[in-house]
Amino acid sequence: MQNPGYVLGHSEQELSRLRTQARFLESATRGFLHEAGLSTGMRVLDVGSGVGDVAFLAADLVGRNGTVIGTDKVAAAVAAATAAARDRGLGNVSFRVGDPAGMSFEQPLDAVVGRYVLLFQADASAMVQALARKLRPGGLVVFHEPDWVNARSVPAAPTYERCCRWLQDVFRLSGTDSNMADRLYGIFVRAGLREPSMRMQTFIGGGTATNGFLDALSDLTATLLPAMVRLGVSTEAEVNIATLADCLKHEISANGSVVIGRSEVGIWARV
């Protein structure tokens, strides 16, 4: 795969969308981190922190005696995460700008965590391997990644089906594999980690229970719309972003459809 571009960008609108997305992903990420073994007193590195939501989950699990260091390559994201940590009164969480694989830390780390990070790496195994070297013996590597392969609606709601296809196409044409379920095991093995554990969760529902999920899907589509147009995936007229969320909800309700969302995949291993 060529070097993938981070097609989502870091606009203020996108940082706001990440905060909204975090509410939908919190339960899955927390479950993965907890089952993997994050616990009180650990020193944790969060990779690709964005606005800091995974770092804050980790901080909750490691408690006041633990430490979380968040990292992101974009200064605007780090500034937003730092402000959010201050607002939450989290003195044991800090953020740094840069590539964590090239950073040095005062003490060995107990765990490296990240969400929606590996899909954007040209060589995810090399990244995992470099991060694992910063861990003490027996330390944890935990990632949460997406997989869109099984996203669908039954009976099929045409707009939802198109939306899922547009999103997968724009990621693929940008050099990003958004379907990570079948890749993650090999990524960890090639990085030299012990045999990993894996879990999968998926949103599923119908009627008004899908409204929040469909709003989030529409927001993601809005973020990616310029790239869709640029790459020839769709047009502004076809997407009609102003009415997309309402159209999705109407079709799901009118069809009596069950919505099956992207899958959330957790993977972890010890060094």
Secondary structure by P-SEA (a helix, b strand, c coil): cccccccccccaaaaaaaaaaaaaaaaaaaaaaaaaccccbbbbbbccccccaaaaaaaaaacccbbbbbbbccaaaaaaaaaaaaaaccccbbbbbccccccccccccccccccccccccccaaaaaaaaaaacccbbbbbbbbccccccccccccaaaaaaaaaaaaaaaaacccccccccaaaaaaaacccbbbbbbbbbbbccccaaaaaaaaaaaaaaaaaaaaaacccccccccccaaaaaaaaaaaaacbbbbcbbbbbbbbcc
